[in-house]
Amino acid sequence: MAISRPLKVAAAQYPITAFSDVESWKTHVEMWVQQACTENTDLLVFPEYGAMELVSVFPEIIQRDLHKQLHALQELLPVFIETISGLAKQFQCTIVSPSFPVKLTDHFVNRTHVFSPKGLVGHQDKWFMTRFENEEWGITAGKKELSLFTADWGSFGIQTCYDAEFGIGSHHLCKAGAQLIVAPSCTETIRGATRVHIGARARALENQCYVAVSQTVGNAEWSPAVDINYGQAAFYSTPDTGMPEEGILATGIPQRENWLFHELDFGALLTVRNEGQVFNFNDSVRTDQVVEGETILVKRYFL
């Protein structure tokens, strides 16, 4: 792992907002990106299912139907990609966008897109689905493919919400070179949010990496999919040499709409992995984590 320059990251505590039209949504998202970039931020992380707010521009009969909304959203996928791609270019930053349910032939996946100043770079589909996604909403697991995104400051991967509660994805990403795992999340209870944060801290510990959590906040009662949201942003490390005693770099105030900023020093990770009190990462990469009956593929993208 090469030592690279410090990375300024912004993790959103993002509200699901209702809009009268798509142009209002564009203005809203631009305001959020501009606010983050006034802090000279390199990487912006939005939460899981933040794109569900686009459903608000459709008639109520679509808004209130869990299945109709998924199909209707596909009409707005091109403008969603075009808008965030334009913002990444305009503000010269990398954006982990709000996740978007994308239709693939005969099923939907929960997809997070990544944009750099070059435009759309790649995406990560969620692997493990919650009971609500599986049993009520009809959003299914993506292929066992992982995306590793690399820039001049280092490499990161994405583990979406429930995925962060399992070690396997982060294990393979860090083994391939990731120094940062971002965990976009959408949960409705303190218990749900806590599970994600516990998972994020465990991933930071076992891989001796950084983890950044972004979550939805507040209520959107017009939406049966994301009607209630509880969350807070956070940055975690392993509790080891040169890192905070409890591995907590920064946490936001729950339910407050804002960005949480933190600067990450990847050189410090190298020190921990080489000189730490324990060698979690070195011991972890000697193990082989698999999904029964499936092959895990890591794809590399350059920002």
N, C-alpha and C positions, 0 to 999 in steps of 0.2 A: 504494500500500500504506500503510494507516494505521498509525501507531505505536500499539501496544497494550501492556498490562501484561505483565511477565515471566510466563513459563509454567513451572511445575514439572512435569516429566515423569518417570515411572517406567517403565523398560523391563525386562521380565522375562527372567531366565535360568531357564527354566521346565522342571521335570522331568515327563515323562510318567509318571503314577502309576497303580497298580492299586487299584481300590476294590471292596469287597464289595457295595456297593449305592449307589444314587443319593444317598441322604442323606449318606453319607460323602463323596462328591464335593462336595456342596453345602457341607459344613463346611470342606473343604479350600480351595475357591475363596474362600469368605468370609474365611478366615484370610489368604490372599494379598492380597486387596483391602484388608482392614483394616490389614495390615502396611504397605502402600504409603501408605495414607491417614493414618497416624500422622505422616507427614512433610509433611502439608498439600499433597498432590499434586493437581494439576488433571487430569492426563491419565495413564491407565494403559495400557500397551501389552503385550498378551500375544502369544505367537508363533503362527506358522502351525501348523495341525493339533494344537494343544494339546487340542482337544476330542476327539481320538481316544482319550484315556484313558477316556472313557465306555464304550468297547467292552468294557472289563474287567468290567463288571457283567453281561455276557451269558455264556451257556455257552461252553465252550472250542471247540465246533464252529463257533460264529460268530466267536469271537476269531481263530481260525486261518485263516479264509477271507476273502481280500481283498475279495470281492464281496458275500458275505453280510453282512459288517459294515457296509457302506455302507447297505444296505436296513434293517438293524436299527436303525441310528443314527437314522433318521427318526422312530422312535417317541419319541426323547428330545429332539428339536429343540424342542418347546414348553416342556419343563421347563428346557432350557438357556437359552432366551430369557427365560423368566420369572425364573429365578434371577439371571442377570447384570443384567437390568433392575432387579430389586429391590435388588441391591447398589449399582448406580449411584445409585438414589434414596436408599438408606439412608446412603451415605457422601458423597453430594453431589459426585460426580466424573464424569468422562467415561471410559468404558472401551472400548478397542479389544479386542474379545474374542478368545479363541483361535479360529482359523478352523475351520469346520465343513463337511463335505461335504454339500451340500444337493441333493436330487433335484428337478429341474425337468422335469416330464412324463416324458421318456424318457432323460434323461441327468443326470449329477451335475456340479456346479460346486464349486469351493473358495471358500467365502464367508466373509468377515470382517464381523461385525456391529459397529456402533457404538452405544453406549448413553450417554445423558446423564442428569442428574437428572430429566429428563422421561420417561425410558424409552427404548425402541428408537427410534433416529433414522433409520438407514439402513444400507446395507451396500456392500461392494466385492467383486466377484468377480474372481478371478485371471484374467489375460489369457493369459499364456504358460505352457504346461505342460511339465514335465520329461518325459524319456523314461519314467521309472517311472510317472508319472501317466497318460500317454498309452498306453503299450504294455502295462502290467501291471495297473494299478489301475482304469482306466476312468473317470477324472475328466477332464472336458474343459474347454476354454477358455470363459470367459464372454463375453457380448456386449462390444463395444468401447464400454463406458460407464464413465465415471469419476465418482466421488462426491467433492465438495468439501464439507468440514464446517467450519462457521464458528461461532465463539463470541465472547464479548467480548474474549478475549485474542488472537484471530487465526484463521487458517484452516489446515487440514491435509488431506492426502489419503493414500491407502494404496497402496503398491506391494508386493505379496506375493511375497516370496522371489525366484524367478526373474524376476518382473516388474521388480525393482529392477536387474537386470543389463542392462536396455534403457532407453534415454533417453526413449522416446516418451510413456509415461504421465506421468512426472514433468514433462516438458516442458509437456504440456497442462494439468496441474494447477497448476503454478506460473504459467503464462500466465494462468490463470483466477483467480489470487490466492492460491494456497497458499504459505505461508512455511515449512511443515514437511511433510516426507514421512516417514511411518512405514513401516517395512519388517519386518513379521512374517515369521519364517523358520523352516524346519525342514530341517536338513541332517545327514547322517550322518558326513561326513568333514571333516577340516581343509580340504581343497581346496574342498569345497562351501561351507563357511562363509566361506572366504576370497573366493570369487567374489561372494558376496552383499555382503560388506564392501567389496570393491573397487568394486562397482556403486554402493553407497550413497555412497561418497566421490566417485565421479564425478558422481552426481546432485547432490550438495551443491555441487560445483565449477561445473558448467555452469549451474545455476539460482541460484547464490548464495543457497542456502536451508539450513535445517537438515535432517538426516536422523537418525532414531532407529531403531536395529535391536534387535529382540527375537528371541531364538532358543531352541529347545529344547535341553536338556542331559541327559546321562546315558542309560542304557539301559532299555528296556522289552522284554525278550526274549519276553514273551508275545504281542507284537504284530508281525505280519509287515509292517505298514505303517510303523510308527515305532519299530522295535526298537532301532536304534542312533542316538544323537543326539550331535552335537558342536556347541557354540556358545558365544557370548558376546554380551552386549548392548553397545551402543556409541552414542555421539552424535557426529555429524560436522558440520562447517561447511566453507565455502570457506576456503582459506588466503589471507586477504587482510586488509585494513586492520581492525585491532581484533580480529581472530580469531587463534587459535593458528597458529603458523608452519606446522604440518603439517595443519591443519584437523581435528585430533583433539581433541574437547572432553572426552570421557571414554570409557573402555573398562572392561568388567568382567573379572574373572579367569575364563578359560574353564572351563566345566564345573562352576562353582560355582552352587548353587541359591540365587538371591537376586534382589533388585531392584537396578537401577542407576539412580540419581537424577541429574538435572541440571536446572538452571534456564536457560531459553532467553530471550534478550533480542531480541525482534523489531525493536526500534528500531535495534539494531546492524546488522541485515540491511539496513535502509533506508539506513544510512550507507554500507555496502559497495556496494550497488547504485547509489548516487548519486555516491560519492566514492572507490570502490575503485581499486586499481592497474590493474585490468582490468574490463571491463564484460561479463562472461560472460552475465549474465541479459539485459541489453538487446540484446546481439547474438543470443542464442538465440531470443528471442521474435520476431525478424524472420524466422526460418526457419519452414518449414511441414513438420512431421513427420506422415506419414500411414501407414495400413495399407492395402495394396493391396486394392481392392475392398470396403472397409468404411468406414463413417462413424463418427467418434469423437464421442461426446456427453458433455458434462460436466453432471452434475446437482448442484444445490446444496441442502444441508441445513443447518438452523440448530439448534444445540445448546441 
